[in-house]
Amino acid sequence: MKSTTEIIKESEKAEGTVLDILIKNGCSKEDLEKASIMCATMYVCGFEVGKRCVVE
């Protein structure tokens, strides 16, 4: 199992990858903001569920 810290770092890396892809494809600032909010929402929901399953 991964620790909470490892999951947070992995989530941040994934968000960065998504935003890099969008930037490289010329997405607007508005679209980047929406994608960032969506990534944050998914992270928070996943963290709430997953925190019961990881070791500290």
C-alpha positions as CSV (number, residue, x, y, z in Angstrom):
1,M,0.0,0.0,0.0
2,K,1.0,3.6,-0.6
3,S,1.3,6.2,2.1
4,T,-0.9,9.3,2.1
5,T,2.2,11.3,1.1
6,E,2.9,9.1,-1.9
7,I,-0.7,9.3,-3.1
8,I,-0.6,13.1,-2.8
9,K,2.6,13.4,-4.8
10,E,1.3,11.0,-7.4
11,S,-1.9,13.0,-7.7
12,E,0.0,16.3,-8.1
13,K,2.1,14.7,-10.8
14,A,-1.0,13.5,-12.7
15,E,-2.6,16.9,-12.6
16,G,0.6,18.5,-13.9
17,T,0.7,15.9,-16.8
18,V,-2.9,16.7,-17.7
19,L,-2.3,20.5,-17.7
20,D,0.9,20.1,-19.7
21,I,-1.0,18.2,-22.4
22,L,-3.7,20.8,-22.5
23,I,-1.1,23.7,-22.7
24,K,0.8,21.9,-25.6
25,N,-2.5,21.6,-27.5
26,G,-3.3,25.3,-27.2
27,C,-6.2,25.2,-24.7
28,S,-7.5,28.5,-23.4
29,K,-6.8,29.8,-19.9
30,E,-10.5,29.2,-19.1
31,D,-10.2,25.6,-20.2
32,L,-7.0,25.1,-18.1
33,E,-8.8,26.6,-15.1
34,K,-11.7,24.2,-15.6
35,A,-9.4,21.2,-16.0
36,S,-7.5,22.2,-12.8
37,I,-10.7,22.5,-10.8
38,M,-11.9,19.1,-12.1
39,C,-8.6,17.5,-11.2
40,A,-8.8,19.0,-7.7
41,T,-12.4,17.8,-7.3
42,M,-11.4,14.2,-8.4
43,Y,-8.4,14.3,-6.0
44,V,-10.5,15.4,-3.0
45,C,-13.2,12.8,-3.7
46,G,-10.6,10.1,-4.2
47,F,-8.7,11.1,-1.1
48,E,-11.8,11.0,1.1
49,V,-12.5,7.5,-0.1
50,G,-8.9,6.3,-0.2
51,K,-7.7,7.6,3.1
52,R,-9.4,4.7,4.8
53,C,-7.3,2.3,2.7
54,V,-3.8,3.6,3.1
55,V,-1.1,3.4,5.8
56,E,0.2,6.5,7.4
